[in-house]
Amino acid sequence: MEGGIAEGNGGMREEAPQIPGFLGRGSFVSVLARTGNDLAGYVCDRHGSGLLLEVRDPSGDPHGYEFLPWSSIERVSAEG
């Protein structure tokens, strides 16, 4: 590795998100909670204590709001 970028992979994509954009208000994300629940929806807000989502069901219809403490979140992913 040279300068923190692995050789041969071309480095990180220029459009790779940063946390403020990745978890910014209005970003669509999928969340795997430690309870085993998969949730998908739009980020309403993020705070030092957790993430507030407008949850969508598989058809895309709104299904209410969920607050997830950071300690309950195993993984957050977004298309990109």
Protein Blocks (a to p, Z undefined) as FASTA:
>chain_A
ZZhiaehklpaafklccfklmmgghiacddddfkopacddddfbdcfkbccdddddfkop
aebjadddfklpmbdcddZZ
